Amino acid sequence: MSSEPVSLAHALDSFEDLWSPRIVTVVNDYDVRVAKVQGEHLWHVHDHTDEFFLVLAGELRIALREPAGERTVVLPRGSVFTVPRGTEHKPAAPAGASILLFEPTGTSTVGDRHDEIPPHVDATTGHTLA
């Protein structure tokens, strides 16, 4: 990783792909990733790690399947939310959003268990920022 500052705006301007995060830096054993999102992701679970979301622009919705039932959290710009490990969830951004994710290096965008991966979702552990 670069020892120079990274502009999140420039990082987001450097690619167009949706649901295809770019790694902007690494903190210890964690990737800091940015992604452009629009439409729906897929239901998935990370069995061994929490997943942190920060909304940089737009609005993100995360549907959750919890022991008490299903609910959706709505995250406007500037909001953060952590999906606990083992919680089935499905992010969505009907009008589009830019997000920052913080998760262990090597974490798959589609989790450890998931629904069928639609063509618009990139099943990756993050791409290096160009």
C-alpha positions in Angstrom: 0.0 0.0 0.0 1.0 3.6 -0.6 2.6 5.6 2.1 0.8 8.7 0.6 -2.6 10.0 1.5 -5.5 8.6 -0.6 -8.4 10.8 -1.7 -11.6 8.8 -1.4 -13.2 11.0 -4.0 -10.4 10.3 -6.5 -10.5 6.6 -5.6 -14.2 6.5 -6.3 -13.8 8.4 -9.6 -11.2 5.9 -10.8 -13.7 3.1 -11.5 -17.3 2.7 -12.6 -18.0 -1.0 -11.7 -20.9 -1.5 -9.2 -20.6 -3.8 -6.2 -16.9 -4.2 -7.0 -14.9 -2.7 -4.1 -11.4 -1.2 -4.4 -8.9 -1.5 -1.5 -7.7 2.0 -0.6 -5.5 1.1 2.3 -4.7 -1.7 4.8 -4.8 -1.3 8.6 -3.1 -4.2 10.3 -4.9 -7.2 8.9 -8.0 -5.2 7.6 -8.8 -3.8 4.2 -10.4 -0.4 3.9 -12.5 -0.7 0.7 -14.6 1.8 -1.2 -17.4 0.7 -3.6 -20.1 2.2 -5.8 -23.4 0.4 -5.3 -26.8 0.5 -6.9 -29.7 -1.9 -6.9 -29.6 -5.0 -4.7 -26.6 -7.1 -3.7 -27.6 -10.7 -2.5 -28.4 -12.4 0.8 -25.2 -13.6 2.4 -23.5 -14.3 5.7 -20.0 -13.8 7.0 -19.5 -16.6 9.5 -16.3 -15.3 11.1 -16.3 -11.6 10.9 -18.4 -8.5 11.4 -18.9 -6.2 8.4 -18.6 -2.4 8.8 -20.3 0.1 6.5 -19.9 3.9 6.2 -22.1 5.7 3.7 -20.0 8.3 1.8 -22.8 9.4 -0.6 -26.4 8.4 -1.2 -28.4 6.0 1.0 -27.7 2.4 1.8 -30.3 -0.1 3.1 -29.3 -3.3 4.7 -32.0 -6.0 5.1 -31.2 -8.3 8.1 -32.5 -11.7 9.1 -32.2 -11.8 12.8 -33.5 -14.2 15.5 -36.4 -11.8 16.2 -37.2 -11.6 12.4 -36.4 -9.5 9.4 -35.7 -5.8 9.5 -34.1 -3.2 7.3 -31.7 -0.5 8.5 -31.5 2.7 6.5 -28.2 4.5 6.4 -28.2 8.0 5.0 -24.9 9.8 4.0 -22.5 9.9 6.9 -24.0 6.9 8.8 -22.2 3.8 9.9 -23.5 0.4 10.7 -21.9 -3.0 11.6 -23.5 -6.2 10.6 -22.6 -8.8 13.3 -20.8 -12.0 12.2 -23.3 -14.8 11.4 -26.1 -12.4 10.5 -27.7 -13.0 7.1 -27.9 -9.6 5.3 -28.6 -8.0 1.9 -27.4 -4.5 1.1 -29.3 -2.4 -1.4 -29.1 1.1 -2.8 -32.1 1.8 -5.0 -30.9 5.3 -6.0 -27.2 4.5 -5.8 -24.6 5.1 -3.1 -20.8 5.2 -2.4 -19.7 3.2 0.6 -16.6 2.5 2.7 -16.1 -1.0 4.1 -13.7 -2.2 6.8 -13.2 -5.9 7.0 -10.4 -8.5 7.4 -8.1 -8.9 4.3 -9.4 -11.7 2.2 -13.0 -11.4 3.1 -15.3 -12.2 0.2 -17.9 -9.7 -0.9 -20.4 -12.6 -1.0 -19.6 -14.0 2.4 -19.2 -17.6 3.4 -22.7 -18.6 2.5 -24.9 -16.9 -0.1 -27.7 -17.0 -2.6 -26.9 -17.4 -6.3 -24.6 -14.6 -7.4 -26.3 -12.3 -9.9 -24.2 -11.0 -12.8 -24.0 -7.5 -11.5 -22.3 -8.5 -8.2 -18.5 -9.0 -8.2 -17.5 -12.0 -6.0 -14.1 -10.7 -4.9 -11.9 -10.1 -2.0 -11.4 -6.6 -3.3 -9.4 -5.1 -6.2 -6.3 -3.1 -5.9 -6.9 0.6 -6.5 -5.5 1.6 -9.9 
